[in-house]
Amino acid sequence: MTLRDPTRSFLYLTLLCAFGLVQARAQSCPHCDEWNGRQQPFRIFGNTYYVGPRGLTSLLITSPSGHVLIDGALPQSAGQIVANIRALGFRIEDVKLIVNSHVHFDHAGGIAELQRQSGALVVASPWSALVLRRGGVGKGDPQYGEIRPIAAVRNVRVLRDNESLRAGETVITAHLTPGHTPGGTSWTWQSCQDKVCRNMVYADSLSPVSAREFRFSRSSSYPMVVEDFQQSFAFFENVPCDILITAHPENSGLWDHLGERASGSSPDPFFDPGACKRLADSGREMLRKRLAEEQENVQQQRP
């Protein structure tokens, strides 16, 4: 392509540079090596096991006739997740259902490969299913433009809010908890151990994190984001919750609980019926601060 007009040449180069910056920002991942650190798999409770890398949760819920896998971490995490499943004595080929919290590359990046190896059905919320089928990043995502794309996934079915899904004897229920993304989903099920059953909750992220240009107080791409967050907070305030696990394990104190368990703490430190409400309180406070910051920035920009 030849551009004889210097002004046009300058504009063309400016556009290329801007596009390059967006691409670089979208590909940057300063935490990926830390997130993908090696982690030995372990039982959380009953038939629920942690099989993800150190910094990103992936859960296996087992039954004699089929397993459920929640979240696939990074694309480069798939091999570790498969190895962890095998280390526990299970087979990736027996995973019949794969579900997801939200379709960012650090929680859904490995799903395409995990689905390929298992042949499992992938089920997701309407917005998330569209992103999974197409790959990339969904428009309306607060982090659109600054987050890596995901690979497209085959065999994706759309779920309904409060729909219960079955794999073998395992039944899990989907709860739409949008805000962090428009398609965010949290999951509940029961796990039993030594005749004791616990209400398990896998919580999607509740943090108002975004690209630099996104405003939670006035978004044309996701105008219902604040209302969606409020809906999600209300869910966590009321859901039966004995053991909470979050997409980023530190957000539910998982490593602290595991350390306390190893030291012989009793009762089991993973049992914490107030954890979901505290998660909602924390998310609500983060959103309040973010909205206040945006309002302050608007006031500072006024003449």
PyMOL commands that set and color helices and strands:
alter all, ss='L'
color gray80, all
select helices_A, chain A and resi 6-27+32-35+75-87+92-94+105-108+111-118+126-134+225-238+249-252+254-262+275-301
alter helices_A, ss='H'
color red, helices_A
select strands_A, chain A and resi 42-45+48-50+59-61+67-70+95-99+121-124+156-158+164-167+170-176+185-193+196-203+243-246
alter strands_A, ss='S'
color yellow, strands_A
deselect
rebuild
show_as cartoon
